[in-house]
């Protein structure tokens, strides 16, 4: 269990809701909504290995340098057994990233933190799967 005062189902539901809202904000290109779902010190490690700070990622989303056209979940699970909940997702993500367009089979591993009464994404690592 992640916290003493919240049961695992509540944590899992909150993490899944945050993840779904992230996906919607990414596809909508809504950097403000996306930013509200992330911890201030959030980092995203791209499938290239590039570690991008929150402010830089949001600026790229806002400018259109990173445009997410669609995200389809293949499977999503949440592990609440450790110190922090971790969401694992496999998606098919169509995006235009720094001018390159494609559809990628992305594996996302997102670690969450309880902050100001809500579960927010603290870090995300994207890789590919087959």
C-alpha positions in Angstrom: 0.0 0.0 0.0 1.3 3.4 -0.9 -0.3 5.5 1.9 -1.8 4.7 5.3 -5.0 6.8 4.7 -5.9 5.7 1.2 -6.8 2.3 0.0 -5.1 0.7 -3.1 -8.3 1.0 -5.2 -8.5 4.7 -4.6 -4.9 5.2 -5.5 -5.2 3.1 -8.6 -8.3 5.0 -9.8 -6.6 8.4 -9.2 -3.5 7.3 -11.1 -5.6 6.0 -14.0 -7.6 9.2 -14.1 -4.4 11.3 -14.2 -3.0 9.1 -17.0 -6.2 9.4 -19.0 -6.2 13.2 -18.6 -2.5 13.3 -19.6 -3.4 11.5 -22.8 -6.3 13.8 -23.6 -4.2 16.9 -23.0 -1.4 15.6 -25.1 -3.6 14.9 -28.1 -5.4 18.2 -27.6 -2.1 20.0 -27.5 -3.2 21.6 -24.2 0.1 22.3 -22.4 -1.6 24.1 -19.5 -3.8 21.1 -18.7 -0.9 18.7 -19.2 1.3 20.8 -16.9 -1.3 20.7 -14.1 -1.0 16.9 -14.1 2.7 16.8 -13.6 5.0 17.4 -10.6 7.1 20.6 -10.8 10.3 18.6 -11.1 8.8 16.1 -13.6 11.1 14.7 -16.2 10.3 12.7 -19.4 12.9 10.3 -20.8 12.1 9.9 -24.5 12.7 6.6 -26.4 15.9 8.2 -27.7 17.2 8.5 -24.1 16.9 12.3 -24.0 15.8 13.4 -20.5 13.5 16.4 -20.9 12.5 18.7 -18.1 8.8 19.6 -17.6 9.1 23.2 -18.8 10.9 22.2 -22.0 8.4 19.5 -22.8 5.5 21.7 -22.2 7.1 24.5 -24.4 7.5 21.9 -27.2 3.9 20.8 -26.9 2.7 24.4 -26.8 4.8 25.4 -29.9 3.8 22.3 -31.9 7.3 20.9 -32.0 5.7 17.9 -30.3 2.3 17.2 -31.7 0.4 14.0 -30.5 -2.2 13.0 -33.1 -3.5 10.0 -31.3 -2.8 7.6 -28.4 -4.4 4.2 -28.3 -3.8 2.0 -25.2 -3.0 -1.6 -25.8 -2.8 -2.4 -22.1 -2.4 -0.3 -18.9 -1.7 -1.5 -15.4 -0.9 0.2 -12.1 1.3 -1.2 -9.4 0.6 0.2 -5.9 2.7 -2.3 -3.9 5.8 -0.1 -3.5 6.6 3.3 -2.1 5.1 5.1 -5.1 2.5 4.0 -7.6 3.8 3.1 -11.0 1.7 3.0 -14.2 2.9 0.8 -17.0 1.2 1.3 -20.4 1.7 0.0 -23.9 0.3 2.4 -26.5 0.2 3.0 -30.2 1.1 6.6 -30.4 0.9 8.7 -33.6 2.9 11.9 -33.3 5.0 14.5 -35.0 8.1 15.0 -32.9 10.6 17.7 -33.9 9.5 17.3 -37.6 9.5 13.5 -37.7 6.0 11.9 -38.1 5.3 8.3 -37.2 3.3 5.9 -35.2 5.3 4.3 -32.4 4.6 1.3 -30.1 5.4 3.1 -26.9 5.9 1.6 -23.5 5.3 4.2 -20.8 6.5 3.8 -17.2 5.1 6.7 -15.1 5.9 7.1 -11.4 3.4 9.1 -9.4 3.7 11.2 -6.3 1.0 12.5 -3.9 1.2 16.3 -4.0 -1.2 18.9 -2.7 -4.0 16.4 -2.3 -3.6 14.8 -5.7 -1.6 12.1 -7.5 0.7 13.7 -10.1 3.2 12.2 -12.5 6.7 12.6 -11.1 8.6 11.0 -13.9 7.9 9.2 -17.2 10.1 6.9 -19.2 9.1 6.1 -22.8 10.6 3.2 -24.8 9.4 1.0 -27.6 7.8 -2.5 -27.4 7.1 -5.2 -29.9 
